Amino acid sequence: MAATDEDQRDAAPASQLWRISSVAILGAFLSQMDATIVNVSLSSLALELHTTLSNVQWVTSGYLLALALTLPLSSWLVDRMGAKALYLWCFAAFTLTSALCGLAWSANSLIGFRVLQGMSGGLLAPMAQLIMVRAAGQRMARVFGFAAMPILLAPLLGPVIAGALLRYASWRWLFLVNLPFGALALVLAALFLPHDQYKRRPRGLDLIGLALLSPSVVLFLYGSERTTDPSGLAALAISTLLFAVFAWWARRRKDDALIDLRLFRDRIFSAAVVTQFLMVGSSYAGQMLVPVFLTRVGGLSPSDTGLLLAAQGLGMMCTYPFVGSLVERLGNRNVSAGGALTALAGTLPFVFLASHGLADVAAAAALFVRGTGLSCIGIPSISAAYTSVKRDDMPMAATALNIVMRMGGPTLTTICATFLGWRLAAQTTAPVSNAYGAAFILLCGFHLALCAAALRLPNRVQRL
């Protein structure tokens, strides 16, 4: 992977690189953890705040939708302020809104503060990614391998930390626990993150593009969770219309668009985006389909299902630390396509298990293989995407990639869930397991498409 003189200038020395990456990861970690930390406490919150469970559910949903709402703004804000300044402002706002959540006096005030928290937290993940890309240079894949572990663990640790806090303290500490970490991270970010004011490229804000893209992303995420509800279907329809209008508007605006769609004309970038979309979508669809199959067809208890699903996480944890070195030795396409084929090999056994009965050992082994494969796909494709664009276009590339990744999961999960529901409704005399077998065949089809997309990646990319 060739590097330009600008790459060499921007790449940080090894000791600084790991400090920069650690500080950047902390923001993404807290943002991801806060997406799940409230889940186990919703019933308690409903009782203590004297509201209904459906109302307090917006403490989680409002946060997740707010994450998506501000995401399209990230590239414009980076060009306007610089990545370090924006990261500091977002982290400060995230810490302040965490304190406000902890001081909330009613369900509505808590929901409002969570929306504000999500709006600031939504920018932390793309900012962390961009800061690491700029600092890493040729070591991008290795750094992403290092960063993937804590970000992968964040949503898993959220419920665990919440359970421990609720056992010994008030629900308010679910949010107040962010304060010491936020204060520490702000100090470390101010000290260690590189100054990048010279990279600012102020440009006018495409207000019409923002008014089209942000609501379309939010409505899509809202609607994909409620496909059986007329309001959810209406949200999906409006979202599709807004996306189409945004695409027309962005093509007209070109350089002045919120996201310049000409980025997708690059063969490498478009291949990486499609790979990321299918990878995240296949992963999320599997996370929906496998647990339902294990409990409803396999007859496992929720605790046994959780233990079995840990095999996939273990497979990911065993592989992630080595992905960066594998990419440096074998290339982006070989590692990503090999991971996609491995993930397919870990998914195919569930077609057999659906028709022949569940075997715990076989399912655990398949999930482990699936986890090792999925962990090898994302890092090579993200590295290829960033290396294929001009350095000035990196903030916009980060925004586009993160929007696509956020939408891949709901899209393929909704398709699989809808297909499974249709097959279950159509089953009258045949065993229910047949419907799950058909759904796993559909999931394998998505994995085949993922293999094809990964094969379009190059092994080596020369920076433009």
N, C-alpha and C positions, 0 to 999 in steps of 0.2 A: 504494500500500500504506500504509494509515494506521498511525500509531504512537500509543501511549498515552503518558501522562506517565511511566509506569514504564519504557517503552522508552527514552524520551529520557534518563532518569536513568542507566540501565544502559549505554547505548551509549557506547563510548569515543571520545575525539577521534581524528581520523584518524591522527596520529603514533603514539599509543598503540595504536590498533587493529592496525596492521601489526606492531608489536613483539609484541603479545599473540598474534597469529595465527602469526607466525614461530616463537615458542617452542612453541605448541601443536602446530604441524605437525611439529616435530622429533621429538616423542614418537611420533606416528603413523607418521612416516617410518621410524624405527628399528625399530618393531614390524613393519611390513610388510616391510622389507628382510630382517630376520632370518628371516622365513618362507621365504625362497628362498636365502639365502646359503649354506646347507649342501648344497643339492642337488647341486652339481658335485663335492663332496668325499666323497660317500658311499662310493665304492670305496676311496679312500685311508683313510678312517676305519675301514672294515672291516679293512683290512690292519694298520694301526697299533694298533688296539685288540684285534686277534686275535678277531674275531667274524665272523658271517655278514652278508651284505648285507641279508637279510630282517630281521635283528635291528637293525642299525644304521639301517634305514629309519625306525625309531621316533624317531630324533633329529629328523626332520622331522615325522612324523605326530603324535608326542606333543606337540610344540609347537603344531601347528595345532588339535588337539583341546582342549588346555588353554586356548587362546585362547577357544574357545567355552564352556568350562566355567564361567568366571568372569563372562562377559558378562551373564547375567541378574541378577547382584548389583549392577551399576553404579549403577542408579537409587537403590537403598536406601542404598548407601555414600555417594553424593552428598548425599542428604537428611540423612544422619547426620553426615558430616564436612565437607561443602563441597567444591566442585569443585577448588579450588586445593590444599587439603590432600591430597585423594585423589590428585591428579595428582602431587604431590611424593612421596608415599609409593610410588605405583606406579613412578615413574621411579627412585626409590632402589632399590626391590626389583629392577627390571629390570636396573639397572647391577650390583648385587651378584650376582645370579644369572648374569649374563654372565661375571663374574669366576670364579664357581664352575664354569661350563662350561669355561672356559679352563684350569682347574686339575684337571679330571676325570681320574681314574686308571684308569677302565675304561669299557666301553660302557654298562653298567647305570648307573653313576654319572652319565655324560654324559646319558643319557636322562632320569634323574630330575631333574637340574638344568635340562634343557631344558623339562620339564613345569612346573617352578617359574617359569622365565623366561616361558613362555607364559601362565601364570596372571596374572602382573603385566602382561605386554604386552597381554593381551586387553582391559584396561580403558583403555589409552592412547588407542585410536582413538575410542571414544565420548566420552571426556573431552575430547579435542581438539575434537571436533565441538561439544560443549556449550559449552565455553569460548568458542569463536569465535562461536557463535550469540548468546550473552548479550552479548558485547562489540560485535557488529556492528550490531544494531538493523536499521534500514532498509537497510543496506548488506550484508545477509546474502548475497545472490546473488553480489555482486562479490567478497566475501571467499572464498566457496567456490570461485569460479573461480580465484582466486589459489592456494588450498590444493590444488586438484586436481592440479596439475602435479607437484609433488614426490611426492605420495602415489601418483600413477600411475607415476612413474619408479622408485619404491622397489623393487618386486618385479623390475623389469628390471635394476636396478643390482646387486642381490644377487649373482647368478652372476658378473657382470663383476668386482666387487670381490673375490669369493672366488677367482676364477682368478688375479688379480694377487697376492693374498696367498699362495696356495699355491705360486706360482712362486718366491717369495723367502723365505718363512717357514713356520713350522709351522702345522698345522691349528688350534692353540690360538688363533692370532691372528684366526681367524674370529669368536671371541667376545670376545677381549681388546680388539679394535678399538672395541668399544662403550664402553669405560671413559672415555677422554677426552671423547667426545661426551656421555656420560651425566653426567659431572661438570660440563661446561659448561652443559648443559641444566638441571641442577638449580639452578645459580647464577642463570641467566637467568630460570627460572620463579619462583624466590623473589623476584627483583627486579621482574619486569614483570607477572606474572599478577595480576589484580585480586583483592582480598580479597572473599570472598563468604560470610562467616560469617553475615551477617544473613539469607541465603537458606536456611539450614539448616531442615529440617522433620523432626526426628527422629521415626521411627515404628518400631514393632516389626517384626522380621524374620519374614517368612512362611516358616518353615522347611519346611513341607509343600510349599508352592509351589516353593521352591528345589529340594527333593528330587525334584520331578516335572519341572521345566522344564530344569534344567542337564543331567541325564542324557539327557533326550529330545533335546536339541540335539546333544550329543556322539554319541549312538548314531545319530542321523540322518546326521550327517556321516561317521561311520565306515561305516555301511551303504551309503550312496550311492556310496562308492568301491569297494565289493565286492559288487555286485549279482549277480555270477556265483557267489559263494561262499555256501553255506548259512548261514554265520555272519553274513554281510552282510545277507541277507534276514531272518534272525531279529532282527538289530539294528533294521532298518527297521520290522518289525512291532511290536517292543517300544516303539520311539520313537513310533509312531503312537498306540499305546495310552496312553502317558504324556502325550502332547499332549492327547488327548481328556479324560483325567482332570484335567489341569491346567486346561483350559478350564472344566470343570464346577466345579472348586474356586475358580478366580478369580472366576467369576460369583457364587458364594456369598459370597466375602470382600469383594468390591467395593473400597472404599477401602483396605482392609487387605491386599489381594492384592499379591504380588510385582510383577505388572504388572496394572494396572486395565484390563480388557478393554473398559470403557466408552469408552475412547479411540477405539476402532474404530467407535463409533456415529456419530462425526462424519464427515460425507460427505467433507469435504476431506481429513482425515487418512487415512481408509480408501482414498480414491482415490490419494493419494500413496504409501501403503504398497504397494498393488497395482502401481503404476507402477514403484516401486523393485524389487520382487520380479521383475517381468517384464523390466525393463531389465538387471539383474545376471544373471538367468538366460539371457536371449538372448545377452548378451555372452559368458558363459562357454561356453555351448553352441556358439557360433560358433568360439571359441578351440579347442575340441576338434575340431569337424567340419572346419573349413577346412584345418588342417595335415594331417590324415589324408587328406583328398581330394587335396591337392597332391602328397603323397608316393606314395600308393598308386595313384591313378588318373592324376595328371599326370606321375608318374615323376620328380619333382624330388628333388634331394639335400636332406638336412637343412639344409645351409648356404644353398642357394638358396631353400628354403621360408622360412627365417628372414628372409632379405632381402626376400622378397615380403610377408611378414606385417608387416614394418616400415612398410609403407604405411598400415596401419590406425592404428598408433601415431602416425605423422606426422600423419594426419588429426585425431586427437584433440589433439595438441599445437598444431596450427594454430588450433583452435577454442576450446579451454578458456579462454584469456585474455579472450575477448570474450563469453563466455556471460553473465556478470554484467551487463554493460551492455545486452545484448540483452533480458534479463529486465526490466530497469528500463524499457526503451523499449516492449517488445512485450507483456510479461506472461508469467506462468508457463505458462498453457495453450498459447499460441501457440508459444513456444519449445520446450516439451517435445514437443508433438504434431508440430511441424515436424521436430524431431530424430528422432522415431520414424518418420515417413514417409521421411526421408532414409536412416535406417538400413535400412529395408525396401528402398528403392531400391538400396542397396549390397549387399543380400543376394540379391535376385532374379536378378542375372546368373549366379550360381553354379548355378541350376537349368538355365539354358541351357548353361553350360560343361560341366556333367556329362553332357549328352546330345550335345553337338557337339564336345567336345574342348577342352582347356585352351589358353587364349591368355594368355601372361604379362602383357602390357600391359593387357588387359581385366580380368584378375584383380586386378592392382595398383590400377587405377583404381576398381574396385568396392570394394576394401578401404579405400581412402582415403575414398571417399564414406561407407562404413559407419562408419568411425572418426569422421568429422565429425558424423554423425547421433547416434551413441551418446553423444558428449561433451555434447550439448545436452539430454539427457533428465534426468539425475540431479539437477543443481543446481536447476532450477526446481521439481522435485517435492519435494526435501528442504526448500527454502525454504518452499514452501506448507505442508508438514507441520508445521514448527516454528511458523510464524506462526498456524496454525489452533488451536493448543492454548494453554491458560493457562500463564503463566510458571511457576507452581508445578509443572505437569505436564511441563515440559521434560525433566528427567532420565529420567522414565519413557518419554517419547516417544523419547528418544535410544536407550534400551535396546531398545525395540520395533523401531525402525527398523533398528538394527544387527543384531538377530537375524534379521529378515526378509531383509536384504541378504545375510547370511552363508548363509542357506538357499536363496536363489533360484538361485544358481549350481549347486550340486549337484543340485537338483531337475530343472531343465530339461536340464542336461547328461546326467543319468542317463536321462531320457526319450528324448532324441535318440540316445544311445549304444545303449540297449536296442532302439529302433526300427530303427536302422541294422543292428545285429547280427541282428535278426529278418529284415530284408529280404535281407541277405547270405546268410543260411542258406536262405532261400526261393528265391534265384536259382539256377537249374540250367542253363538255356540262355541266358537273357538276359545282356547285358553287366553286369559288376559296377558300372559307372558308373550304371546305372539305380537301384540301391539308394541311391547317394549323391544322385542327383537327388531321390528321394522324401524323403530325410532333409532336404535343403535346402528342399523344399516344407513339411515340418513346421516347420522353423525360421522360414520366412516366415509360417506361421500364428501362431507365437508373437509375431512382430513385428506382425502385424495386431492381435492382442489387446493388445499394448503401445500401439499407436496409439489403440485404443478407450479404454484406461485413461487415457492422457495427456489425451484430450479431456474427461475428467470433471474435470480440474483447473480451478480458477478462474483468471482472469487476474490479479486482484488479491484479496488476502486482508486483512481487517481483524482485528487482534489482538483476542482475546477479553479 
